[in-house]
Amino acid sequence: MDEIHIAIVGLGHRALGWIHLLQRISGYRIVAVCDPIEALLEPALAALTNRDGVRATTNYADILADDGIDAVALCVRCREQGALAAMGLEAGKHVNSEVPAAHSIEDCWRIVLAAERSGKVYQLAEQTRYWGFVDAWRQIVAEGQIGRVTFCEGQYIGYYGTRVFFQDPHTGRHYGVDELAQHPQARPTWLQDMPPIHYLPHELSPKLKVLDDRVVEVTAMSTGSPSYAHPEITSPDIQVALMKTEKDALLRMATGFTQPVSHTRGHHWYHVMGTGGSIEWSRSGRERPKMWRADGQMHDMADVDWRLERTDAPAEARASGHGDADYYVHAAFRDAILHGGTVPFDVYAAIDTAAPAILAADSIAAGTKLMKVPDFRPGAARQRGERPGPAPGDAPGDAPGDAPGNAQHGS
């Protein structure tokens, strides 16, 4: 195989970006587009430079049954996102999925088992882990330049206004809260039902890459519902998780979509503190990232010219999106399929970012209960491709396994 025949599933804003990018990157041919909202099919087809022979369907089952499709680009945001990814793997398709990977621990297990049993490539298309400063920080931590890491912070306060929260189910058009009176047919999108903390993979992925670590315990708290900033929206403004890692570092991670913030510098922020120093991302467009080392005769934090853009980026990565990082998720997925091996961000590392976020929401629902995060890797307790057994004290049937496969997708 020298070209991947890929289907774009879920045709919202992000999918159109993927369509444009996949036509720029060698090794891909878009052969199908799919969304249950029929009105979204034509805009997707119009984005193609050559739409001849490209299949358009509102039925995900058509994609799964098509032997001419090698891979699925899953650009959906819905409760069944994890199940849809697992269904793709179970049907013998490679799957490149938008963030987050899943919305239940059951679906996390189903993705892992489907990837193990099928031998197909699963990748969570989480691009922030490819930013230039992330690799710089990973090297600093690995070399012990700031000592033993004890505390980290990360936040994704993604304020996009209110239009992402309401959608016409027939046309796919989005509306803001100020337009609802004129468009009573608009319905809440999944973003209103999804706990904001489920979107933590965008912060956990780069942070766990820097630390070379995984989360083992999590608890969380939330502001109330509906939003204080926009009462028409049921989503809480801020949710915060406190986590402990396998290497005994503490992480404070926050997410929110309705809290207004300055977008001068973007809405990602990170901080890593060790026994010998600290590193911190900038908080505004007037600042630069900073570093302090206890053994460096430094009396305060010093500015460092770290950026999102990588100094070693190939030409085709430039202007791909998100500080040039969008290119890397598609290049890594392509190379794993065409040249063999695994993606650098494999299924286990992907679920390491999804499961703590899901359990953080479960912790909130249970009154800030401390939750244990399972290790999804095969080992002494579970062979590759085998369902995990129940933990001590679990009731019969509590072991995670194969969930029903009849979920519908959405954009």
Secondary structure, DSSP 8 states (H G I E B T S, - for coil): --SEEEEEE--SHHHHHHHHHHTTSTTEEEEEEE-SSGGGHHHHHHT-S--TT-EEES-HHHHHH-TT--EEEE---STTHHHHHHHHHHTT-EEEE-S---SSHHHHHHHHHHHHHH---EEE---GGGSHHHHHHHHHHHTTTT-SEEEEEEEEE----SGGGEE-TTT--B--GGGGGG-TT-EE-HHHHS-GGGGTHHHHHHHHHHHT--EEEEEEEE--SS-SS-TT--S-S-EEEEEEETTS-EEEEEEESSS----SS-SEEEEEEETTEEEE--SSTT---EEEETTTT-SS-EE----SS-TT--GGGTTSSTTTTHHHHHHHHHHHHHH-S--SS-HHHHHHHHHHHHHHHHHHHTTS--EE----S-BTTB-TTS-----TT--TT-S------------
